[in-house]
Amino acid sequence: MHQSLFFKLFPPPIFMARRFAGLEISDDALRCLQYESTIHGPIIRRYDEVDMPEDTIVGGDIKNEVVLLDLLAKFVAKNKLSHVNVSVPEEKAYLFQTDVTGKTMRDVAQNIEFKLEENVPLAARDAVFYFDIMPTETTGGVLRASVSVVPRTYIEMQISILQKVGVLPIAFEVVPKSIARAALQNTLGKTSMIIHIMKHKTGIYIVSNGVVCFTSTVANKISVMGQPVAGPTDSFIELLSREISHTLTYWATKSAARVDEVILAGIDAEQYRSKLAVKSSVGGRPVSIADAWRNMIDIDHYIPTIPKSASQNYIVAAGLAIDS
């Protein structure tokens, strides 16, 4: 792993014992979550969410900065946020794989930088990137990197907005990686498909040995009798089932690592689970609900106050809040 968090701006001062908050800024909502260390392990110190006004952010693009700044300023003040790890929506990131060379991570990073313009519509000077070395079980023994690239202008804009409301961003990370950090455990030798259900879209991610190797999104809204419908309707389940099948087929052409499990995260996850588990598209693979706390909280010593159903809303912020 090249870095512990996607675009780490600077390391935290050694004297800072407290954890940073995870801050999700999405089309749907603002969400934050922060852990606190105790003698029995981490507990949830604070959490909160507020709906994002319609059309304030669309596909990760800020359409109304005035509304966002007002909402964010109130949210930051209410929750006493100061240092945060921040989400990057998958729409703002390019993900590609490339074979690499080099004896050190610095050598590999330089090799990737030379290849950026071959794989994304950005000049190297206009991009910031992160990479993970993919497991050899996935690549057939070839040294290959999974690379995420975000326009530098997007990161600079986010920094500017956060600074205007008095928040210092420590790092930025793409949503699929944050979810994987929160939800996956014992990833060695395992390949998982994560289905992330949001208000307006659903993300499909493949994570092999803890490395995000593939992402795609599908719109939740479909038309039935000419009327837009969202949510776990039978028609959308069929659409999602087809997307899962297509993704599994595509993955099989790219990797010898078979997808072992399907994990659902996000809103209505339980309703989707019962409907998807019986679909042939999952090929008999176990379908489970992500546990947002599994990598941080020992429930024998601490039971979170957030109801389990509501915890799905916080899975991105929970992953961001893990200081790994």
Stockholm file with secondary structure:
# STOCKHOLM 1.0

chainA/1-324         MHQSLFFKLFPPPIFMARRFAGLEISDDALRCLQYESTIHGPIIRRYDEVDMPEDTIVGGDIKNEVVLLDLLAKFVAKNKLSHVNVSVPEEKAYLFQTDVTGKTMRDVAQNIEFKLEENVPLAARDAVFYFDIMPTETTGGVLRASVSVVPRTYIEMQISILQKVGVLPIAFEVVPKSIARAALQNTLGKTSMIIHIMKHKTGIYIVSNGVVCFTSTVANKISVMGQPVAGPTDSFIELLSREISHTLTYWATKSAARVDEVILAGIDAEQYRSKLAVKSSVGGRPVSIADAWRNMIDIDHYIPTIPKSASQNYIVAAGLAIDS
#=GR chainA/1-324 SS CCCSSTTCCSCCCTTCCSCCEEEEECSSEEEEEEEECCTTCCEEEEEEEEECCTTSEETTEESCHHHHHHHHHHHHHHHTCCEEEEEECGGGCEEEEEECCCSSHHHHHHHHHHHHHHHSSSCGGGEEEEEEECCHHHHTTCCEEEEEEEEHHHHHHHHHHHHHTTCEEEEEEEHHHHHHHHHCCSCTTCEEEEEEECSSEEEEEEEETTEEEEEEEEESCEEETTEEECSSCHHHHHHHHHHHHHHHHHHHHHCSCCCCEEEEEETTHHHHHHHHTTCGGGTTCCEEECCTTTTTCCTTTCCCSSCHHHHGGGHHHHHHHCCC
#=GC SS_cons         CCCSSTTCCSCCCTTCCSCCEEEEECSSEEEEEEEECCTTCCEEEEEEEEECCTTSEETTEESCHHHHHHHHHHHHHHHTCCEEEEEECGGGCEEEEEECCCSSHHHHHHHHHHHHHHHSSSCGGGEEEEEEECCHHHHTTCCEEEEEEEEHHHHHHHHHHHHHTTCEEEEEEEHHHHHHHHHCCSCTTCEEEEEEECSSEEEEEEEETTEEEEEEEEESCEEETTEEECSSCHHHHHHHHHHHHHHHHHHHHHCSCCCCEEEEEETTHHHHHHHHTTCGGGTTCCEEECCTTTTTCCTTTCCCSSCHHHHGGGHHHHHHHCCC
//
